[in-house]
Amino acid sequence: MSDVAAKVKEIIVDQNVGSGAVEAGSAVATGLVILGSIYGEGGSVLTVLIYFAIGQLILVLTSFVYNWITPYDIHEHIERDNIAVGIGFAGALVAIGNLVRNALVHTFVDWETNILWLVLEVLLGLMLLPLARWMADKILLPGQNLNDEIVNQEKPNVGAGLIEAFAYVGGSMLICWAL
């Protein structure tokens, strides 16, 4: 089954809201990467295309890392119609897209300088992003565990998924502002 057919099956046929949330988060993140790629002075159309490719590669790689660092399998839970996991993952994608956007918006100087800044800003942002989620877990859900609320309930807590998503997005905004 092709990737498109699988998405159609999950979103249209199965009406999987978690899959729809992930697709929406992916679209927003891609839009942020495009914004970062075309913004700024200097460079050329080739610069835009290379920045876009680098940004998309970062999104794909970090989504694998995100799945690896979570104590549960994201795709398995989304496949089982866990909306909370889909919303949380969508928020992480938007946050990563925002970090990439912020790292790409600089005026183009030369490849060495701009790639160095891109790598430094994205790595710093990605190291700080889990801190935003941890703080949301401790401050907004005292005495509870965000992971338990999202995956270990008979009916997953969609509100907890929203808290996770907005912790990532809000954290990325603060990180971008500080950089």
Backbone as JSON, one array per atom type, in Angstrom:
{
  "sequence": "MSDVAAKVKEIIVDQNVGSGAVEAGSAVATGLVILGSIYGEGGSVLTVLIYFAIGQLILVLTSFVYNWITPYDIHEHIERDNIAVGIGFAGALVAIGNLVRNALVHTFVDWETNILWLVLEVLLGLMLLPLARWMADKILLPGQNLNDEIVNQEKPNVGAGLIEAFAYVGGSMLICWAL",
  "N": [[0.86, -1.17, 0.0], [0.6, 2.19, -0.87], [2.1, 5.22, 0.47], [0.39, 7.41, 0.34], [-2.08, 6.14, -0.04], [-2.25, 4.8, 2.39], [-2.47, 6.96, 4.15], [-4.91, 8.06, 3.28], [-6.6, 5.93, 3.92], [-6.33, 5.86, 6.76], [-7.12, 8.5, 7.55], [-9.46, 9.26, 6.08], [-11.11, 6.9, 5.63], [-10.93, 5.38, 8.08], [-11.3, 7.48, 9.8], [-9.38, 8.57, 11.58], [-8.47, 10.65, 13.97], [-6.09, 11.29, 15.26], [-4.15, 10.69, 13.32], [-4.87, 12.61, 11.44], [-4.26, 14.92, 12.9], [-1.47, 14.7, 13.05], [-0.81, 14.89, 10.32], [-1.67, 17.52, 9.87], [0.05, 18.91, 11.61], [2.46, 18.3, 10.38], [2.14, 19.61, 7.93], [2.01, 22.31, 8.74], [4.55, 22.54, 9.91], [6.16, 22.13, 7.63], [5.41, 24.38, 6.17], [6.52, 26.36, 7.83], [9.22, 25.77, 7.5], [9.48, 26.4, 4.79], [8.97, 29.17, 4.93], [11.23, 30.01, 6.44], [13.18, 29.31, 4.59], [12.82, 31.02, 2.39], [13.06, 33.54, 3.39], [14.9, 36.53, 4.14], [17.99, 38.14, 3.08], [20.22, 37.95, 0.26], [21.8, 35.06, -1.27], [20.22, 32.64, -3.49], [17.86, 31.15, -5.79], [18.68, 28.54, -5.72], [19.8, 28.46, -3.16], [17.48, 28.7, -1.61], [16.17, 26.27, -2.29], [18.03, 24.37, -1.36], [18.1, 25.04, 1.37], [15.42, 24.42, 1.98], [15.42, 21.63, 1.51], [17.29, 20.8, 3.46], [15.93, 21.62, 5.76], [13.61, 19.99, 5.64], [14.81, 17.49, 5.85], [15.82, 17.68, 8.45], [13.38, 17.79, 9.86], [12.33, 15.21, 9.32], [14.35, 13.51, 10.4], [14.34, 14.33, 13.11], [11.77, 13.58, 13.81], [12.0, 10.82, 13.86], [13.81, 10.6, 15.98], [12.27, 11.7, 18.03], [10.26, 9.74, 18.26], [11.9, 7.71, 19.14], [12.81, 8.63, 21.66], [10.53, 8.8, 23.2], [8.64, 7.0, 25.64], [6.9, 5.22, 24.52], [5.55, 3.7, 21.54], [4.93, 5.82, 19.03], [3.67, 5.59, 16.48], [2.32, 3.16, 16.68], [0.41, 3.74, 18.68], [-1.02, 5.84, 17.48], [-2.06, 4.48, 15.32], [-3.85, 2.91, 16.7], [-5.87, 4.67, 17.14], [-5.32, 6.68, 19.06], [-5.86, 9.73, 19.95], [-4.66, 11.66, 21.57], [-1.88, 11.11, 21.5], [-1.36, 11.63, 18.79], [-1.94, 14.39, 18.67], [-0.02, 15.42, 20.45], [2.36, 14.69, 19.11], [2.01, 16.12, 16.74], [2.23, 18.72, 17.74], [4.92, 18.66, 18.49], [6.12, 18.42, 15.97], [5.39, 20.9, 14.79], [6.75, 22.6, 16.54], [9.42, 21.88, 16.07], [9.59, 22.57, 13.37], [9.31, 25.33, 13.7], [11.67, 25.94, 15.08], [13.56, 25.28, 13.11], [12.79, 27.11, 11.13], [13.47, 29.52, 12.42], [16.23, 29.22, 12.54], [16.91, 29.35, 9.89], [16.29, 31.9, 8.9], [18.23, 33.85, 8.75], [20.27, 36.38, 7.17], [21.85, 35.52, 4.16], [25.21, 34.73, 4.21], [27.56, 33.12, 3.67], [27.99, 29.67, 2.71], [29.37, 28.14, 4.68], [29.26, 29.72, 7.06], [26.45, 30.12, 7.38], [25.44, 27.47, 7.52], [26.74, 26.57, 9.8], [25.56, 28.24, 11.78], [22.94, 27.38, 11.48], [23.09, 24.65, 12.28], [24.01, 24.95, 14.95], [21.93, 26.5, 16.15], [19.64, 24.87, 15.73], [20.38, 22.48, 17.05], [20.74, 23.45, 19.71], [18.14, 24.36, 20.21], [16.71, 21.94, 19.96], [17.75, 20.55, 22.11], [16.76, 22.02, 24.23], [14.0, 21.86, 23.95], [12.79, 19.41, 25.03], [12.96, 20.12, 27.71], [11.02, 22.1, 27.99], [8.71, 20.54, 27.71], [8.99, 18.86, 29.93], [8.82, 20.74, 32.0], [6.18, 21.62, 31.63], [4.86, 19.26, 32.24], [5.48, 18.98, 34.99], [4.6, 21.42, 36.11], [1.99, 22.0, 35.14], [0.62, 19.62, 35.45], [0.73, 18.64, 38.25], [1.66, 15.96, 40.32], [0.76, 14.1, 38.55], [1.51, 12.12, 35.62], [2.5, 13.04, 32.47], [2.95, 11.26, 30.29], [1.6, 8.97, 31.23], [-1.03, 9.92, 31.27], [-1.46, 10.32, 28.58], [-1.05, 7.83, 27.26], [-1.57, 5.62, 28.97], [-4.2, 5.26, 29.81], [-7.61, 4.12, 29.93], [-9.26, 5.54, 28.22], [-7.53, 7.67, 26.35], [-6.17, 10.79, 27.46], [-7.05, 13.57, 25.96], [-6.77, 16.24, 26.55], [-4.35, 16.24, 27.92], [-2.67, 15.59, 25.81], [-2.96, 17.93, 24.33], [-1.76, 19.72, 26.12], [0.87, 18.77, 26.02], [1.44, 19.28, 23.29], [1.17, 22.11, 23.14], [3.07, 22.84, 24.98], [5.42, 22.15, 23.66], [5.2, 23.83, 21.34], [4.95, 26.41, 22.48], [7.33, 26.41, 23.94], [9.16, 26.31, 21.82], [8.74, 28.82, 20.71], [9.62, 30.51, 22.76], [12.31, 29.72, 22.85], [13.17, 30.46, 20.28], [12.8, 33.21, 20.47], [14.7, 33.81, 22.42], [17.04, 33.16, 21.1]],
  "CA": [[0.0, 0.0, 0.0], [1.42, 3.39, -0.96], [2.01, 6.14, 1.61], [-0.82, 8.21, 0.15], [-3.21, 5.25, 0.2], [-2.29, 4.56, 3.84], [-3.0, 8.19, 4.77], [-6.33, 8.14, 2.94], [-7.28, 4.92, 4.72], [-6.35, 6.26, 8.17], [-7.82, 9.75, 7.81], [-10.8, 9.31, 5.46], [-11.9, 5.69, 5.86], [-10.98, 5.07, 9.52], [-11.55, 8.73, 10.51], [-8.41, 8.6, 12.67], [-8.2, 12.05, 14.27], [-4.67, 11.39, 15.57], [-3.43, 10.77, 12.04], [-5.17, 13.93, 10.88], [-3.49, 15.91, 13.66], [-0.07, 14.57, 12.63], [-0.73, 15.46, 8.97], [-1.78, 18.97, 10.0], [1.31, 19.37, 12.2], [3.49, 18.17, 9.35], [1.91, 20.67, 6.94], [2.41, 23.57, 9.36], [6.01, 22.51, 10.03], [6.7, 22.33, 6.3], [5.21, 25.8, 5.87], [7.52, 27.12, 8.58], [10.51, 25.55, 6.83], [9.44, 27.2, 3.56], [9.14, 30.56, 5.34], [12.63, 30.21, 6.77], [14.0, 29.14, 3.39], [12.69, 32.14, 1.45], [13.22, 34.8, 4.11], [16.26, 37.04, 4.27], [18.69, 38.73, 1.95], [21.34, 37.16, -0.27], [21.5, 33.72, -1.76], [19.56, 32.52, -4.79], [16.84, 30.1, -5.81], [19.38, 27.32, -5.27], [19.9, 28.56, -1.7], [16.14, 28.38, -1.09], [15.92, 24.84, -2.47], [18.91, 23.62, -0.44], [17.58, 25.26, 2.73], [14.19, 23.64, 2.13], [15.79, 20.21, 1.62], [17.91, 20.61, 4.77], [14.86, 21.74, 6.76], [12.78, 18.79, 5.59], [15.62, 16.4, 6.4], [15.82, 17.85, 9.91], [12.05, 17.38, 10.34], [12.22, 13.74, 9.25], [15.27, 12.92, 11.37], [13.9, 14.59, 14.48], [10.57, 12.79, 14.1], [12.48, 9.5, 14.27], [14.4, 10.76, 17.32], [11.15, 11.9, 18.94], [9.68, 8.41, 18.49], [12.89, 6.92, 19.89], [12.95, 9.08, 23.05], [9.29, 8.62, 23.95], [8.58, 5.66, 26.21], [5.89, 4.45, 23.81], [5.67, 3.77, 20.08], [3.96, 6.81, 18.55], [2.9, 5.09, 15.34], [1.43, 2.11, 17.18], [-0.71, 4.37, 19.39], [-1.85, 6.57, 16.52], [-2.77, 3.44, 14.56], [-4.94, 2.45, 17.57], [-6.76, 5.82, 17.29], [-5.01, 7.49, 20.24], [-5.85, 11.11, 19.51], [-3.73, 12.42, 22.4], [-0.53, 10.91, 20.97], [-1.3, 12.36, 17.52], [-1.9, 15.83, 18.94], [1.29, 15.71, 21.03], [3.36, 14.57, 18.05], [1.79, 17.26, 15.84], [2.83, 19.88, 18.4], [6.37, 18.52, 18.4], [6.49, 18.73, 14.58], [5.28, 22.35, 14.61], [7.84, 23.22, 17.31], [10.67, 21.63, 15.33], [9.52, 23.43, 12.19], [9.56, 26.7, 14.14], [13.11, 26.05, 15.37], [14.25, 25.28, 11.82], [12.48, 28.41, 10.52], [14.28, 30.55, 13.08], [17.64, 29.01, 12.19], [17.11, 29.62, 8.46], [15.9, 33.25, 8.48], [19.35, 34.78, 8.72], [20.78, 36.82, 5.88], [22.85, 34.58, 3.65], [26.57, 35.26, 4.15], [28.2, 32.08, 2.86], [27.51, 28.35, 3.15], [30.01, 27.71, 5.93], [28.71, 30.5, 8.18], [25.03, 29.87, 7.57], [25.21, 26.09, 7.96], [27.19, 26.52, 11.2], [24.51, 28.83, 12.6], [21.78, 26.49, 11.4], [23.34, 23.48, 13.12], [24.07, 25.38, 16.35], [20.61, 26.91, 16.63], [18.73, 23.73, 15.76], [20.8, 21.58, 18.14], [20.41, 24.08, 20.99], [16.69, 24.32, 20.35], [16.25, 20.57, 20.18], [18.13, 20.14, 23.46], [15.92, 22.73, 25.18], [12.59, 21.54, 23.76], [12.28, 18.48, 26.04], [12.85, 20.84, 28.98], [9.71, 22.75, 27.98], [7.72, 19.5, 27.97], [9.17, 18.43, 31.32], [8.28, 21.8, 32.86], [4.72, 21.57, 31.51], [4.45, 18.07, 32.98], [5.61, 19.22, 36.43], [3.86, 22.61, 36.55], [0.57, 21.95, 34.77], [0.02, 18.37, 35.91], [1.44, 18.18, 39.46], [1.19, 14.69, 40.85], [0.39, 13.21, 37.45], [2.56, 11.94, 34.62], [1.96, 13.33, 31.15], [2.95, 10.03, 29.5], [0.51, 8.1, 31.7], [-2.3, 10.5, 30.84], [-1.58, 10.23, 27.13], [-1.08, 6.47, 26.72], [-1.9, 4.54, 29.9], [-5.57, 5.39, 30.27], [-8.56, 3.4, 29.09], [-9.55, 6.54, 27.19], [-6.42, 8.62, 26.44], [-6.52, 12.15, 27.85], [-6.77, 14.49, 24.85], [-6.29, 17.47, 27.17], [-2.92, 16.06, 28.2], [-2.02, 15.69, 24.5], [-2.91, 19.36, 24.0], [-0.74, 20.32, 26.98], [2.16, 18.4, 25.45], [1.62, 20.0, 22.03], [1.39, 23.54, 23.37], [4.36, 23.0, 25.67], [6.43, 22.15, 22.6], [5.08, 25.02, 20.49], [5.31, 27.56, 23.3], [8.76, 26.31, 24.22], [9.93, 26.69, 20.62], [8.64, 30.27, 20.57], [10.54, 31.11, 23.73], [13.69, 29.42, 22.42], [13.45, 31.32, 19.12], [12.89, 34.57, 20.97], [15.96, 33.93, 23.15], [18.17, 33.05, 20.18]],
  "C": [[0.9, 1.24, 0.0], [1.19, 4.27, 0.27], [0.73, 6.96, 1.53], [-2.06, 7.37, 0.44], [-3.37, 4.96, 1.7], [-2.87, 5.77, 4.57], [-4.48, 8.33, 4.51], [-7.12, 7.15, 3.79], [-7.42, 5.38, 6.17], [-7.24, 7.48, 8.41], [-9.25, 9.72, 7.28], [-11.65, 8.1, 5.83], [-12.06, 5.41, 7.36], [-11.34, 6.29, 10.37], [-10.68, 8.84, 11.77], [-7.98, 10.05, 12.9], [-6.73, 12.26, 14.61], [-3.82, 11.49, 14.32], [-3.66, 12.11, 11.37], [-4.39, 15.02, 11.58], [-2.02, 15.88, 13.23], [0.11, 15.16, 11.23], [-0.8, 16.98, 9.03], [-0.5, 19.55, 10.58], [2.44, 19.33, 11.2], [3.36, 19.28, 8.3], [2.34, 22.03, 7.5], [3.93, 23.64, 9.48], [6.68, 22.74, 8.68], [6.54, 23.79, 5.86], [6.21, 26.69, 6.59], [8.9, 26.97, 7.96], [10.57, 26.36, 5.54], [9.65, 28.68, 3.9], [10.6, 30.86, 5.66], [13.53, 30.15, 5.55], [13.97, 30.35, 2.48], [12.94, 33.5, 2.09], [14.68, 35.25, 4.09], [16.84, 37.52, 2.97], [19.79, 37.78, 1.49], [20.89, 35.79, -0.74], [20.79, 33.77, -3.1], [18.45, 31.49, -4.68], [17.45, 28.78, -5.35], [19.51, 27.3, -3.75], [18.56, 28.18, -1.05], [15.88, 26.88, -1.17], [16.78, 23.99, -1.53], [18.45, 23.8, 1.0], [16.32, 24.44, 2.97], [14.51, 22.16, 2.33], [16.42, 19.92, 2.99], [16.85, 20.66, 5.87], [13.97, 20.51, 6.81], [13.53, 17.58, 6.16], [15.67, 16.48, 7.92], [14.48, 17.42, 10.5], [11.91, 15.86, 10.37], [13.1, 13.09, 10.31], [14.79, 13.13, 12.8], [12.6, 13.86, 14.81], [10.95, 11.36, 14.49], [13.07, 9.55, 15.69], [13.3, 10.92, 18.36], [10.49, 10.55, 19.28], [10.61, 7.55, 19.34], [12.95, 7.32, 21.36], [11.66, 8.97, 23.86], [9.22, 7.19, 24.47], [7.52, 4.77, 25.58], [6.1, 4.62, 22.31], [4.55, 4.66, 19.54], [3.06, 6.22, 17.48], [1.92, 4.0, 15.77], [0.21, 2.72, 17.86], [-1.61, 5.17, 18.46], [-2.67, 5.59, 15.69], [-3.97, 2.9, 15.36], [-5.88, 3.59, 17.94], [-6.57, 6.59, 18.59], [-4.81, 8.93, 19.79], [-4.8, 11.92, 20.27], [-2.29, 12.3, 21.9], [-0.36, 11.67, 19.66], [-1.19, 13.86, 17.73], [-0.53, 16.21, 19.52], [2.4, 15.68, 19.98], [3.24, 15.73, 17.06], [2.4, 18.53, 16.44], [4.34, 19.85, 18.34], [6.85, 18.86, 16.99], [6.44, 20.24, 14.32], [6.43, 23.05, 15.34], [9.18, 23.05, 16.6], [10.71, 22.48, 14.07], [9.79, 24.88, 12.54], [11.04, 26.92, 14.46], [13.92, 26.11, 14.07], [14.02, 26.61, 11.11], [13.38, 29.49, 11.11], [15.75, 30.43, 12.71], [17.93, 29.37, 10.74], [16.92, 31.09, 8.07], [17.05, 34.25, 8.39], [19.72, 35.18, 7.29], [21.89, 35.89, 5.44], [24.2, 35.29, 3.53], [27.39, 34.36, 3.24], [27.77, 30.75, 3.44], [28.08, 27.95, 4.49], [29.4, 28.42, 7.14], [27.26, 30.13, 8.44], [24.72, 28.45, 8.03], [25.65, 25.93, 9.41], [26.13, 27.08, 12.13], [23.26, 27.95, 12.62], [21.94, 25.31, 12.35], [23.33, 23.87, 14.6], [22.69, 25.72, 16.9], [19.64, 25.74, 16.73], [19.1, 22.78, 16.9], [20.47, 22.16, 19.51], [18.91, 24.03, 21.24], [16.17, 22.94, 20.65], [16.66, 20.03, 21.55], [17.23, 20.8, 24.5], [14.44, 22.36, 25.09], [12.06, 20.5, 24.76], [12.15, 19.11, 27.44], [11.5, 21.53, 29.09], [8.62, 21.73, 28.28], [7.78, 19.04, 29.42], [8.57, 19.45, 32.28], [6.76, 21.81, 32.81], [4.16, 20.39, 32.3], [4.43, 18.37, 34.48], [4.74, 20.36, 36.92], [2.36, 22.47, 36.3], [-0.14, 20.68, 35.22], [0.73, 17.86, 37.18], [0.81, 16.9, 40.0], [0.75, 13.69, 39.79], [1.58, 13.1, 36.51], [1.94, 12.11, 33.25], [1.9, 12.08, 30.27], [1.82, 9.09, 29.91], [-0.84, 8.61, 31.22], [-2.54, 10.31, 29.35], [-1.76, 8.79, 26.65], [-1.59, 5.39, 27.68], [-3.29, 4.67, 30.52], [-6.47, 4.54, 29.38], [-8.99, 4.28, 27.92], [-8.46, 7.6, 27.32], [-6.9, 10.05, 26.67], [-6.09, 13.13, 26.75], [-6.27, 15.82, 25.4], [-4.81, 17.39, 27.48], [-2.12, 16.12, 26.89], [-1.91, 17.14, 24.06], [-1.87, 20.08, 24.85], [0.65, 20.01, 26.43], [2.43, 19.21, 24.18], [1.94, 21.47, 22.27], [2.65, 23.8, 24.19], [5.49, 23.03, 24.65], [6.38, 23.43, 21.79], [5.47, 26.27, 21.27], [6.79, 27.58, 23.65], [9.58, 26.72, 23.03], [9.87, 28.19, 20.4], [9.57, 30.99, 21.54], [12.0, 30.91, 23.34], [14.06, 30.32, 21.25], [13.61, 32.77, 19.56], [14.25, 34.8, 21.66], [17.17, 33.86, 22.22], [18.22, 34.27, 19.3]]
}
